[in-house]
Amino acid sequence: MSTTPSPLPEATLGATGRRVTRAGLGGEGVLRTTRRGPEAAAVLEAALAAGITYFDCARAYADAERYHGAFWGKRPADRERVFLTSKSAARDGGGARRELEETLRRMEVDHLDLWQIHDVRTDDDLDELTHPGGALDTFVRAREQGLVRHLGVTGHHAPRVLRAAVEAFPVDAVLLPVNPMEGVLGGFLTDVLPAARARGLGVIGMKALGGAGGPGGAGGGRLVQAGLDADALLRFAFAQPVDVVIVGCATPTEVAALAAASHAPLDAAAQAALCEAVRGQAWGLAGYRGEP
């Protein structure tokens, strides 16, 4: 006899005021590919069936936006009950506007729930975004026009720079790395996250497995490739004071593993043990980091 799975844990995504599942489907995995529509659709279907309501994407992720469009375009009622996001790495206003228009067209929607300034990593990025004609004004206008409901900023390279963006930009959420390496290195979890909470921002965690790979360990999950247990790493991420953890998945089985992990965050002792396991090699494993 089959049983109905328990509802997934939820959180309010900070200043957005929206309730979302703590497990979110990342835009990597099979979604960051080309010509793999059936596999991508199977992962999106599995996430929706599991009860996941947060869906990550980005303009830079190969055909991910097209996969989303093919999926949600046929499910308008389902689209309305999920939290759909994308990102633009354009630093100039005109480029950001063009990317947003293309994103909406590819995803076959009339608005995004969250549009994020993608991969802010240098002081030059901050300057380009905020100068006259920079992308930040375009982001704000898009929110005023209803093309996007909320704004966010993302970063995985330099905690100092991401914190500056969190403290200065009129955003509602931030996306940052959350894994045992970050528990050792500090910066994102010790500086950026508290700064975001002080402003009431939603916090989304990424790179739970050390890179872009899913719970199966393929495609860049460097901590899994180094021998750490994927389930423990996911549960570590869910134990941190973030609202959502996003993971790119390659298969429906990986989606199920992500959803299951959200029910059982690690206790403090197990978290500490994972941090100790990577302490001597944290910088080497955190290939996405650029500065302390």
C-alpha positions in Angstrom: 0.0 0.0 0.0 1.5 3.3 -1.1 1.6 6.3 1.3 1.5 10.0 0.6 4.9 11.6 1.3 5.0 14.1 4.2 4.9 17.7 3.1 8.3 19.2 2.7 9.6 21.6 5.3 9.0 25.3 4.4 10.3 28.7 5.3 9.4 32.3 4.6 11.9 33.7 2.2 12.9 36.8 4.1 11.7 40.1 2.7 9.8 38.4 -0.1 7.2 37.2 2.4 6.7 34.1 0.3 6.5 30.6 1.8 8.7 28.2 -0.1 10.0 24.7 0.5 13.5 24.5 2.1 14.5 22.2 -0.7 14.8 24.0 -4.0 15.7 22.6 -7.4 18.9 24.2 -8.7 19.5 25.3 -12.2 22.6 23.0 -12.7 22.5 19.3 -13.2 20.7 18.1 -16.2 19.1 21.5 -16.6 22.4 23.1 -17.6 22.6 21.2 -20.8 21.4 21.3 -24.4 19.4 18.8 -26.3 18.3 16.8 -23.2 14.7 17.9 -23.0 13.2 14.6 -21.9 15.7 14.1 -19.1 15.2 17.7 -18.0 11.4 17.4 -18.0 11.7 14.2 -15.9 13.7 16.1 -13.2 11.3 19.0 -13.2 8.3 16.6 -13.0 9.9 14.8 -10.1 10.6 18.0 -8.3 7.0 19.2 -8.7 5.7 15.8 -7.7 7.9 15.8 -4.6 6.3 19.1 -3.5 9.3 21.3 -4.2 8.1 24.9 -4.8 11.4 26.8 -5.3 13.0 26.5 -8.8 16.3 28.1 -9.7 17.6 29.0 -13.1 19.8 31.5 -14.9 20.2 33.1 -18.3 23.7 31.6 -18.5 22.7 28.0 -17.9 22.7 26.6 -21.5 19.1 25.6 -22.3 17.8 25.6 -18.8 15.3 28.4 -19.4 14.0 26.7 -22.5 13.5 23.5 -20.5 11.5 25.5 -17.9 9.5 27.1 -20.7 8.6 23.8 -22.2 7.5 22.6 -18.8 5.6 25.5 -17.2 4.1 26.7 -20.5 1.9 23.6 -20.4 1.2 23.9 -16.7 0.0 27.5 -16.0 -1.8 26.5 -12.8 1.3 24.8 -11.4 3.5 27.7 -12.4 1.3 30.0 -10.3 1.9 28.0 -7.1 5.7 27.7 -7.4 8.4 30.3 -6.9 10.3 30.6 -10.2 13.6 32.4 -10.4 16.3 33.3 -12.9 19.5 35.5 -13.0 21.3 37.9 -15.3 25.0 38.5 -15.3 24.7 41.7 -17.4 26.3 44.7 -15.8 24.9 47.3 -18.0 21.2 48.3 -18.0 20.5 47.6 -21.7 22.1 44.2 -21.5 20.1 43.3 -18.4 16.8 44.4 -20.0 17.5 42.3 -23.1 18.4 39.3 -21.0 15.2 39.7 -18.9 13.0 39.9 -22.1 14.7 36.8 -23.4 14.4 35.0 -20.1 10.6 35.6 -19.9 10.2 34.5 -23.5 12.3 31.3 -23.1 10.6 30.4 -19.8 7.1 31.2 -21.3 6.0 33.3 -18.3 4.9 36.9 -17.9 6.9 37.5 -14.7 9.6 36.0 -12.4 9.1 35.6 -8.7 12.8 36.4 -8.2 15.3 38.0 -10.6 18.9 37.9 -9.3 22.1 39.9 -10.1 24.3 37.0 -11.0 27.8 36.2 -9.6 28.9 39.5 -8.1 32.6 39.0 -7.4 34.7 42.2 -7.7 34.7 45.9 -6.8 34.5 46.6 -10.6 31.2 44.6 -10.7 29.8 46.8 -7.9 30.9 49.9 -9.7 29.5 48.8 -13.1 26.2 47.8 -11.6 25.6 51.1 -9.7 27.0 53.7 -12.1 24.5 55.6 -14.3 23.3 53.2 -17.0 24.3 50.2 -14.9 22.1 47.1 -14.5 20.9 47.9 -10.9 18.5 50.5 -12.1 17.1 48.1 -14.7 16.5 45.5 -12.0 14.7 48.0 -9.9 12.5 49.2 -12.8 11.6 45.6 -13.7 10.3 45.2 -10.2 8.4 48.4 -10.4 6.9 47.3 -13.7 5.8 43.9 -12.3 8.0 41.9 -14.7 9.7 40.5 -11.5 8.2 40.3 -8.1 11.5 40.4 -6.1 15.2 41.1 -6.6 18.2 39.2 -5.4 22.0 39.1 -5.6 24.3 36.0 -5.9 28.0 35.4 -5.2 30.4 32.6 -4.4 33.8 34.2 -5.1 34.4 36.9 -2.5 32.5 37.3 0.7 33.6 40.9 1.2 32.2 41.9 -2.2 28.9 40.0 -1.7 28.4 41.6 1.7 28.9 45.0 0.2 26.1 44.2 -2.3 23.9 42.9 0.4 24.2 46.0 2.5 23.9 48.5 -0.4 21.6 47.0 -3.0 17.8 47.2 -2.8 17.3 43.5 -2.9 15.1 41.0 -1.2 17.3 37.9 -1.1 20.9 36.6 -1.4 22.3 33.3 -2.8 25.5 32.1 -1.3 27.6 28.9 -0.7 26.6 26.7 2.3 28.8 23.6 3.0 31.4 22.4 5.5 34.2 24.2 3.7 32.4 27.5 4.4 32.0 26.4 8.0 35.8 26.2 8.1 36.8 29.2 5.9 34.3 31.7 7.2 33.1 34.8 5.3 29.9 33.7 3.6 28.3 32.1 6.7 30.0 34.3 9.3 29.7 37.8 7.6 27.4 37.8 4.6 24.6 35.7 6.1 24.3 37.8 9.3 24.4 41.0 7.2 21.6 39.6 5.1 19.5 38.7 8.2 20.1 42.1 9.7 18.3 43.6 6.6 15.6 41.0 6.7 16.7 39.4 3.4 15.9 35.8 2.4 18.9 33.6 2.2 19.3 30.8 -0.3 22.2 28.3 0.0 24.0 26.7 -2.9 27.1 24.5 -3.5 26.0 22.1 -0.7 28.1 19.4 -2.3 31.0 21.7 -3.0 30.1 22.5 -6.6 27.5 22.0 -9.3 27.0 18.3 -9.0 23.9 16.6 -7.6 23.6 14.0 -4.8 24.9 11.3 -7.2 28.3 13.0 -7.1 28.6 13.7 -10.8 29.3 17.0 -12.5 31.3 18.9 -10.0 30.1 17.9 -6.5 33.7 18.1 -5.3 33.1 17.2 -1.7 31.3 14.0 -2.8 34.1 13.2 -5.2 36.5 13.7 -2.3 34.7 10.9 -0.4 32.2 12.7 1.8 28.6 11.4 2.0 26.2 13.3 -0.2 23.2 12.9 2.2 25.3 14.2 5.1 26.3 17.2 3.1 22.8 18.0 2.2 21.7 17.6 5.8 24.6 19.9 6.8 23.3 22.6 4.5 19.7 22.3 5.8 21.0 22.7 9.3 22.3 26.2 8.6 20.2 29.3 9.1 19.2 29.6 5.5 15.7 29.6 4.1 16.3 27.4 1.0 19.0 25.0 -0.2 19.2 24.6 -4.0 20.9 21.6 -5.6 21.1 20.8 -9.3 19.9 17.3 -10.0 20.7 14.9 -12.9 17.9 12.4 -12.2 14.6 12.0 -10.4 16.4 9.8 -7.9 18.6 12.8 -7.0 15.5 14.9 -6.6 14.1 12.4 -4.1 17.4 12.4 -2.2 17.3 16.2 -2.0 13.7 16.3 -0.8 14.3 13.6 1.8 17.4 15.3 3.3 15.3 18.5 4.0 13.4 16.5 6.6 16.5 15.7 8.7 19.1 18.5 9.3 22.3 17.3 11.0 22.8 17.9 14.7 25.6 20.1 15.9 28.1 17.3 16.6 27.7 15.8 13.1 28.1 19.3 11.6 31.3 19.8 13.5 32.6 16.4 12.4 32.1 17.3 8.7 33.9 20.6 9.2 36.8 18.8 10.8 36.9 16.3 7.9 37.6 19.1 5.4 39.6 21.5 7.6 43.0 20.7 6.1 41.9 20.8 2.5 39.1 23.4 2.6 40.8 25.9 0.3 41.8 23.3 -2.2 38.3 21.9 -2.4 36.6 25.3 -2.6 37.6 26.0 -6.1 34.8 28.5 -6.5 36.4 30.8 -3.9 38.6 33.7 -5.0 39.6 35.5 -1.8 39.4 34.8 2.0 
